[in-house]
Amino acid sequence: MANDELTVAVLGPGGVGGLLAALLARAGHRVICLAGDETARTLRTDGIRVRSGLYGDFTARVEAAAELHEPVDACLIAVKHTALDAALTRIAPPALGDALLVPFLNGVEHPAALRAHHRPDRVAPAVIRVESTRVAPGVIEHDSPFAEVDLTGDPVPRARLDRLAEAFAAAGPVTRVLPDEAAALWAKMSFLAPLALLTTRYGLPLGDIRTGHREELAALVAETAAVSRACGGPSDPAAALARYDAFPARTRSSMQRDAEAGRPLELDAIGGALLRAAGRHGISAPVATRLVGQLADAGH
């Protein structure tokens, strides 16, 4: 195998994992998707079919299994935080070997949990900006005119990050390696938390939140920015509000979509983690506290 070809496992070949798996496979890398037996059979038989305005419509051949049985160069974790513990049983540490473990998860607490499961200097958290949906097993619709990946990992050798970033970039997504893990994770968290909590609490798209609940949005953005700053992340409430204003009015959060579909919510990974970080730094977060409590009381 040529030196620039990687063997990549993808844990959770859904909207994000399926898109990345297909793009990497199309670029010539060996891809092993890890999923339940029925999904794995479908992927082995039919491959992954992608419909994308940016990357075109194509089918990529991949391998698929229920568990990882051999070392790989990298394992992408693309499940929801609510499914993480169950999914990790598919990647026993002996099988991972020296692999980079690359979680594409919401929140900020999962790197520490994964470093208890795997070598700390092989856990490379990633952030992806994309709208991509699994509409059926092995069928991915990529709707956004972009796909951007940030790779990070403070203790990870830079050469390992660079090699994976080059593979991503050559396969399609605009990819960069960021030198500060906390800043990268909180940059996403500080934008995601207000969007997820408010759209889910009120069952409204972003356009209605920023008009009908603007004072609450601004207060929550300010709280989140203060926590982000204390944790080493960005803090610019005015810029955050401008970003929300620039998004399409019909934008809904993934947490909101999960609530509408009756799926478990990442409330603890997003809202809970925000409140725990606020508590550690002595920061008052009354709006976040109320919203998380209301969502929890509603059975989420």
One Martini backbone bead per residue (centre of mass of N, CA, C, O) as a GRO file, in nm:
protein
  300
    1MET     BB    1   0.098   0.036   0.021
    2ALA     BB    2   0.078   0.343   0.005
    3ASN     BB    3   0.175   0.596   0.217
    4ASP     BB    4  -0.100   0.778   0.153
    5GLU     BB    5  -0.258   0.534   0.256
    6LEU     BB    6  -0.541   0.460   0.450
    7THR     BB    7  -0.677   0.312   0.746
    8VAL     BB    8  -1.031   0.352   0.812
    9ALA     BB    9  -1.244   0.388   1.071
   10VAL     BB   10  -1.615   0.396   1.111
   11LEU     BB   11  -1.811   0.510   1.380
   12GLY     BB   12  -2.089   0.580   1.238
   13PRO     BB   13  -2.251   0.579   0.921
   14GLY     BB   14  -2.384   0.854   0.887
   15GLY     BB   15  -2.396   1.167   0.797
   16VAL     BB   16  -2.092   1.207   0.868
   17GLY     BB   17  -1.955   0.925   0.849
   18GLY     BB   18  -2.057   0.852   0.563
   19LEU     BB   19  -1.929   1.085   0.411
   20LEU     BB   20  -1.634   1.036   0.493
   21ALA     BB   21  -1.615   0.746   0.398
   22ALA     BB   22  -1.677   0.798   0.098
   23LEU     BB   23  -1.455   1.004   0.036
   24LEU     BB   24  -1.213   0.828   0.119
   25ALA     BB   25  -1.273   0.589  -0.070
   26ARG     BB   26  -1.268   0.753  -0.337
   27ALA     BB   27  -0.954   0.837  -0.272
   28GLY     BB   28  -0.824   0.528  -0.182
   29HIS     BB   29  -0.910   0.436   0.087
   30ARG     BB   30  -0.942   0.231   0.358
   31VAL     BB   31  -1.276   0.133   0.465
   32ILE     BB   32  -1.427   0.074   0.796
   33CYS     BB   33  -1.742  -0.001   0.893
   34LEU     BB   34  -1.921   0.046   1.205
   35ALA     BB   35  -2.202  -0.170   1.272
   36GLY     BB   36  -2.469  -0.313   1.249
   37ASP     BB   37  -2.555  -0.589   1.085
   38GLU     BB   38  -2.753  -0.468   0.878
   39THR     BB   39  -2.584  -0.226   0.788
   40ALA     BB   40  -2.330  -0.385   0.711
   41ARG     BB   41  -2.461  -0.547   0.483
   42THR     BB   42  -2.543  -0.307   0.309
   43LEU     BB   43  -2.257  -0.189   0.268
   44ARG     BB   44  -2.128  -0.441   0.137
   45THR     BB   45  -2.332  -0.448  -0.106
   46ASP     BB   46  -2.387  -0.111  -0.179
   47GLY     BB   47  -2.257   0.084  -0.016
   48ILE     BB   48  -2.214   0.438  -0.049
   49ARG     BB   49  -2.460   0.682  -0.105
   50VAL     BB   50  -2.421   1.001  -0.263
   51ARG     BB   51  -2.581   1.327  -0.225
   52SER     BB   52  -2.418   1.611  -0.391
   53GLY     BB   53  -2.353   1.936  -0.488
   54LEU     BB   54  -2.035   1.932  -0.433
   55TYR     BB   55  -1.951   1.600  -0.495
   56GLY     BB   56  -2.181   1.455  -0.595
   57ASP     BB   57  -2.291   1.152  -0.734
   58PHE     BB   58  -2.212   0.849  -0.542
   59THR     BB   59  -2.034   0.533  -0.506
   60ALA     BB   60  -1.889   0.361  -0.226
   61ARG     BB   61  -1.661   0.130  -0.133
   62VAL     BB   62  -1.690  -0.079   0.161
   63GLU     BB   63  -1.627  -0.190   0.460
   64ALA     BB   64  -1.791  -0.418   0.709
   65ALA     BB   65  -1.866  -0.420   1.069
   66ALA     BB   66  -1.925  -0.468   1.412
   67GLU     BB   67  -1.608  -0.499   1.452
   68LEU     BB   68  -1.284  -0.451   1.538
   69HIS     BB   69  -0.988  -0.666   1.416
   70GLU     BB   70  -0.782  -0.427   1.338
   71PRO     BB   71  -0.556  -0.220   1.266
   72VAL     BB   72  -0.543   0.141   1.237
   73ASP     BB   73  -0.487   0.475   1.170
   74ALA     BB   74  -0.803   0.547   1.202
   75CYS     BB   75  -1.088   0.652   1.418
   76LEU     BB   76  -1.407   0.749   1.353
   77ILE     BB   77  -1.636   0.931   1.562
   78ALA     BB   78  -2.006   0.944   1.459
   79VAL     BB   79  -2.168   0.956   1.712
   80LYS     BB   80  -2.367   1.006   1.952
   81HIS     BB   81  -2.333   1.061   2.282
   82THR     BB   82  -2.568   0.858   2.362
   83ALA     BB   83  -2.391   0.612   2.193
   84LEU     BB   84  -2.095   0.578   2.290
   85ASP     BB   85  -2.068   0.341   2.487
   86ALA     BB   86  -2.176   0.124   2.290
   87ALA     BB   87  -1.975   0.181   2.054
   88LEU     BB   88  -1.699   0.111   2.203
   89THR     BB   89  -1.738  -0.205   2.181
   90ARG     BB   90  -1.627  -0.202   1.869
   91ILE     BB   91  -1.334  -0.079   2.004
   92ALA     BB   92  -1.097  -0.241   2.107
   93PRO     BB   93  -0.791  -0.157   2.211
   94PRO     BB   94  -0.624  -0.386   2.066
   95ALA     BB   95  -0.733  -0.311   1.776
   96LEU     BB   96  -0.631  -0.013   1.755
   97GLY     BB   97  -0.362   0.040   1.865
   98ASP     BB   98  -0.213   0.334   1.704
   99ALA     BB   99  -0.461   0.486   1.670
  100LEU     BB  100  -0.653   0.735   1.585
  101LEU     BB  101  -0.891   0.914   1.779
  102VAL     BB  102  -1.186   1.069   1.610
  103PRO     BB  103  -1.404   1.290   1.742
  104PHE     BB  104  -1.748   1.390   1.627
  105LEU     BB  105  -1.847   1.564   1.890
  106ASN     BB  106  -2.038   1.701   2.107
  107GLY     BB  107  -1.879   1.907   2.308
  108VAL     BB  108  -1.604   1.879   2.587
  109GLU     BB  109  -1.577   1.585   2.754
  110HIS     BB  110  -1.490   1.337   2.565
  111PRO     BB  111  -1.177   1.333   2.562
  112ALA     BB  112  -1.137   1.233   2.852
  113ALA     BB  113  -1.295   0.969   2.821
  114LEU     BB  114  -1.117   0.854   2.586
  115ARG     BB  115  -0.841   0.865   2.745
  116ALA     BB  116  -0.941   0.625   2.932
  117HIS     BB  117  -0.957   0.419   2.668
  118HIS     BB  118  -0.701   0.560   2.545
  119ARG     BB  119  -0.446   0.704   2.425
  120PRO     BB  120  -0.394   1.031   2.481
  121ASP     BB  121  -0.192   1.072   2.214
  122ARG     BB  122  -0.459   0.948   2.020
  123VAL     BB  123  -0.656   1.190   2.078
  124ALA     BB  124  -0.846   1.364   1.807
  125PRO     BB  125  -1.028   1.615   1.800
  126ALA     BB  126  -1.327   1.714   1.615
  127VAL     BB  127  -1.463   1.950   1.376
  128ILE     BB  128  -1.779   1.991   1.202
  129ARG     BB  129  -1.908   2.160   0.903
  130VAL     BB  130  -2.236   2.033   0.832
  131GLU     BB  131  -2.496   1.904   0.606
  132SER     BB  132  -2.585   1.567   0.696
  133THR     BB  133  -2.786   1.278   0.589
  134ARG     BB  134  -2.939   0.984   0.686
  135VAL     BB  135  -3.203   0.824   0.496
  136ALA     BB  136  -3.041   0.550   0.485
  137PRO     BB  137  -2.873   0.284   0.467
  138GLY     BB  138  -2.610   0.415   0.279
  139VAL     BB  139  -2.766   0.707   0.264
  140ILE     BB  140  -2.649   1.032   0.157
  141GLU     BB  141  -2.727   1.377   0.236
  142HIS     BB  142  -2.567   1.668   0.104
  143ASP     BB  143  -2.666   2.012   0.156
  144SER     BB  144  -2.418   2.168   0.184
  145PRO     BB  145  -2.172   2.401   0.039
  146PHE     BB  146  -2.010   2.245   0.276
  147ALA     BB  147  -1.693   2.111   0.432
  148GLU     BB  148  -1.553   2.135   0.764
  149VAL     BB  149  -1.233   2.067   0.927
  150ASP     BB  150  -1.119   2.028   1.266
  151LEU     BB  151  -0.805   1.955   1.402
  152THR     BB  152  -0.691   1.808   1.713
  153GLY     BB  153  -0.454   1.767   1.990
  154ASP     BB  154  -0.228   1.836   2.213
  155PRO     BB  155  -0.068   1.533   2.245
  156VAL     BB  156  -0.048   1.506   1.942
  157PRO     BB  157   0.127   1.439   1.685
  158ARG     BB  158   0.153   1.646   1.420
  159ALA     BB  159   0.201   1.437   1.193
  160ARG     BB  160  -0.066   1.286   1.235
  161LEU     BB  161  -0.256   1.521   1.177
  162ASP     BB  162  -0.150   1.600   0.896
  163ARG     BB  163  -0.210   1.334   0.748
  164LEU     BB  164  -0.517   1.338   0.791
  165ALA     BB  165  -0.572   1.618   0.675
  166GLU     BB  166  -0.474   1.550   0.388
  167ALA     BB  167  -0.687   1.333   0.336
  168PHE     BB  168  -0.935   1.506   0.366
  169ALA     BB  169  -0.866   1.730   0.160
  170ALA     BB  170  -0.838   1.536  -0.088
  171ALA     BB  171  -1.144   1.428  -0.053
  172GLY     BB  172  -1.271   1.755   0.025
  173PRO     BB  173  -1.252   1.877   0.293
  174VAL     BB  174  -1.190   2.145   0.464
  175THR     BB  175  -0.867   2.149   0.634
  176ARG     BB  176  -0.750   2.189   0.977
  177VAL     BB  177  -0.494   2.258   1.215
  178LEU     BB  178  -0.521   2.300   1.561
  179PRO     BB  179  -0.331   2.404   1.857
  180ASP     BB  180  -0.615   2.437   2.036
  181GLU     BB  181  -0.841   2.245   2.183
  182ALA     BB  182  -1.023   2.427   2.357
  183ALA     BB  183  -1.080   2.641   2.142
  184ALA     BB  184  -1.213   2.452   1.935
  185LEU     BB  185  -1.446   2.338   2.114
  186TRP     BB  186  -1.561   2.620   2.215
  187ALA     BB  187  -1.635   2.739   1.943
  188LYS     BB  188  -1.871   2.541   1.908
  189MET     BB  189  -2.017   2.545   2.183
  190SER     BB  190  -2.085   2.859   2.188
  191PHE     BB  191  -2.286   2.814   1.942
  192LEU     BB  192  -2.458   2.555   2.003
  193ALA     BB  193  -2.600   2.588   2.277
  194PRO     BB  194  -2.806   2.814   2.218
  195LEU     BB  195  -2.936   2.681   1.974
  196ALA     BB  196  -3.027   2.412   2.105
  197LEU     BB  197  -3.186   2.511   2.356
  198LEU     BB  198  -3.393   2.706   2.215
  199THR     BB  199  -3.513   2.535   1.984
  200THR     BB  200  -3.605   2.305   2.175
  201ARG     BB  201  -3.774   2.452   2.387
  202TYR     BB  202  -3.971   2.598   2.146
  203GLY     BB  203  -3.993   2.464   1.860
  204LEU     BB  204  -3.796   2.655   1.683
  205PRO     BB  205  -3.656   2.834   1.464
  206LEU     BB  206  -3.412   3.065   1.447
  207GLY     BB  207  -3.579   3.306   1.342
  208ASP     BB  208  -3.780   3.302   1.590
  209ILE     BB  209  -3.570   3.338   1.811
  210ARG     BB  210  -3.432   3.616   1.709
  211THR     BB  211  -3.714   3.765   1.749
  212GLY     BB  212  -3.897   3.640   1.996
  213HIS     BB  213  -3.597   3.566   2.173
  214ARG     BB  214  -3.357   3.775   2.189
  215GLU     BB  215  -3.296   3.836   2.487
  216GLU     BB  216  -3.234   3.540   2.558
  217LEU     BB  217  -3.015   3.494   2.354
  218ALA     BB  218  -2.820   3.715   2.452
  219ALA     BB  219  -2.788   3.604   2.740
  220LEU     BB  220  -2.681   3.321   2.661
  221VAL     BB  221  -2.438   3.416   2.500
  222ALA     BB  222  -2.298   3.558   2.736
  223GLU     BB  223  -2.267   3.313   2.917
  224THR     BB  224  -2.109   3.132   2.718
  225ALA     BB  225  -1.872   3.327   2.673
  226ALA     BB  226  -1.770   3.325   2.965
  227VAL     BB  227  -1.707   3.025   2.976
  228SER     BB  228  -1.519   3.009   2.737
  229ARG     BB  229  -1.304   3.199   2.841
  230ALA     BB  230  -1.238   3.030   3.102
  231CYS     BB  231  -1.165   2.767   2.895
  232GLY     BB  232  -1.005   2.900   2.628
  233GLY     BB  233  -1.205   3.047   2.453
  234PRO     BB  234  -1.411   3.223   2.284
  235SER     BB  235  -1.525   3.592   2.322
  236ASP     BB  236  -1.810   3.716   2.120
  237PRO     BB  237  -2.125   3.806   2.132
  238ALA     BB  238  -2.165   3.982   1.880
  239ALA     BB  239  -2.059   3.773   1.675
  240ALA     BB  240  -2.262   3.553   1.743
  241LEU     BB  241  -2.518   3.709   1.666
  242ALA     BB  242  -2.431   3.755   1.372
  243ARG     BB  243  -2.433   3.456   1.296
  244TYR     BB  244  -2.729   3.402   1.348
  245ASP     BB  245  -2.832   3.623   1.146
  246ALA     BB  246  -2.694   3.470   0.888
  247PHE     BB  247  -2.879   3.251   0.912
  248PRO     BB  248  -3.121   3.069   0.826
  249ALA     BB  249  -3.443   3.081   0.948
  250ARG     BB  250  -3.485   2.748   0.925
  251THR     BB  251  -3.297   2.672   1.133
  252ARG     BB  252  -3.205   2.368   1.294
  253SER     BB  253  -3.134   2.161   1.540
  254SER     BB  254  -3.038   1.848   1.627
  255MET     BB  255  -3.189   1.845   1.895
  256GLN     BB  256  -3.462   1.920   1.779
  257ARG     BB  257  -3.489   1.676   1.589
  258ASP     BB  258  -3.475   1.466   1.813
  259ALA     BB  259  -3.727   1.559   1.966
  260GLU     BB  260  -3.929   1.523   1.726
  261ALA     BB  261  -3.838   1.199   1.705
  262GLY     BB  262  -3.783   1.076   2.003
  263ARG     BB  263  -3.493   1.114   2.074
  264PRO     BB  264  -3.222   1.132   2.229
  265LEU     BB  265  -3.050   1.375   2.406
  266GLU     BB  266  -2.764   1.610   2.429
  267LEU     BB  267  -2.800   1.764   2.706
  268ASP     BB  268  -2.551   1.689   2.878
  269ALA     BB  269  -2.322   1.747   2.662
  270ILE     BB  270  -2.419   2.051   2.653
  271GLY     BB  271  -2.572   2.174   2.899
  272GLY     BB  272  -2.425   2.025   3.127
  273ALA     BB  273  -2.136   2.110   3.051
  274LEU     BB  274  -2.182   2.411   3.078
  275LEU     BB  275  -2.259   2.408   3.383
  276ARG     BB  276  -2.002   2.273   3.489
  277ALA     BB  277  -1.809   2.493   3.391
  278ALA     BB  278  -1.938   2.724   3.543
  279GLY     BB  279  -1.896   2.605   3.827
  280ARG     BB  280  -1.583   2.585   3.822
  281HIS     BB  281  -1.574   2.923   3.761
  282GLY     BB  282  -1.809   3.092   3.900
  283ILE     BB  283  -2.052   3.113   3.687
  284SER     BB  284  -2.331   3.269   3.599
  285ALA     BB  285  -2.631   3.069   3.454
  286PRO     BB  286  -2.958   3.119   3.446
  287VAL     BB  287  -3.057   3.049   3.161
  288ALA     BB  288  -2.929   2.773   3.128
  289THR     BB  289  -3.050   2.647   3.381
  290ARG     BB  290  -3.347   2.675   3.298
  291LEU     BB  291  -3.342   2.523   3.025
  292VAL     BB  292  -3.233   2.253   3.124
  293GLY     BB  293  -3.461   2.206   3.328
  294GLN     BB  294  -3.700   2.212   3.129
  295LEU     BB  295  -3.603   1.980   2.948
  296ALA     BB  296  -3.587   1.769   3.172
  297ASP     BB  297  -3.891   1.795   3.265
  298ALA     BB  298  -3.989   1.703   2.963
  299GLY     BB  299  -3.805   1.425   2.926
  300HIS     BB  300  -3.488   1.489   2.822
   0.00000   0.00000   0.00000
